[in-house]
Amino acid sequence: MSAAPPIAFDQFQAVDIRVGTVVRAEPFPEARKPAIKLWVDFGEPLGTRKTSAQITCHYAPDTLVGRQVAAVVNFPPKQIGKFLSQILVLGFPDADGEVVLVHPDQPVPDGGRLF
C-alpha cells in the first residue's frame, strides 16, 4: 500500500482524534461481520459515545472495559443496523489484516486530543 497524497496541516487538524476509556462493551451478533459494540467515555464536554468495531479477532468484550482507545470523534453518526455509531475507534492491521487498537502506552486524561 502506498502513502496517501500530501495534505495541508489544517486538513489534519480538522480530524478530531481523542482518547477515551471503554466503559461498556458487548457482542454485536446482528452485525454482518463479527463486531463488538463499544461505549467510550471521553470526559467532559464530549461524554460517552458509542461505536461498533470489527475487532473480534484480538479482543473480547470483557477485555475491553477500562482500556483507553483512540477514536475520531467528529465524523457524522453512521447507522449500522439498529445501532447508531457515533465515533470511529482507530487501529492498525496485523500481519493477517486483523485490527489492533491504537492506545496510549501510559494512562492519559480522557478527552485528550491527538497532536
Number of C-alpha atoms within 10 A of each C-alpha: 3 4 5 6 5 6 8 7 8 8 8 11 11 9 15 14 22 20 27 29 25 22 17 17 21 16 17 19 11 12 17 9 11 15 22 21 21 26 21 28 22 24 15 9 7 13 12 18 19 22 23 26 23 17 19 16 11 12 15 15 18 11 11 18 17 15 14 25 22 26 25 17 21 14 12 10 14 14 12 13 10 8 15 14 21 20 24 21 25 16 17 11 10 10 7 6 8 15 19 15 18 15 19 11 7 6 11 13 12 20 20 14 16 13 8
